[in-house]
Amino acid sequence: MSKHNDLGRKGESLAVQFLLTKGHQILETNYRYEHKEIDVISVLEDILVFTEIKSRSSYSFGFPEEAVSTRKQNLLKQAAEYYCMQHPQYLKIRFDVVSILIRNDGTTEILHFEDAFY
């Protein structure tokens, strides 16, 4: 497996643990609808939260959260709409981004952007 895939999996694992410590109940990870994917779907209190996770090993190519483009946001919204049709009990939704920097020395930095877009 390539190095960036390993970094992505490690970042997703760290993000799930981070969300759990913030009180999220994880419903799905790597949820797929057609060619679209939502990294984490969780519930926090009465809010259904769709979370995109971006991991990087350095800031050489910008901040991880900057990779959540308008196109990516639209794909996430389409997948979220389908999920909501399958689970109509949720009345409130939110889109979050978790940005993770995992340096080669093992240090990590996690930033959580709640209600990052709509």
Buried (B, 14 or more C-beta within 10 A) or exposed (E): EEEEEEBBEBBBBBBBEBBEEEEBEBBBBEBEBEEBBBBBBBBBEEBBBBBBBBBBBEEEEEEBBEBBEEEBBEBBBBBBEBBBEEEEEBEEBBBBBBBBBBEEEEEEEBEBBBEBBE
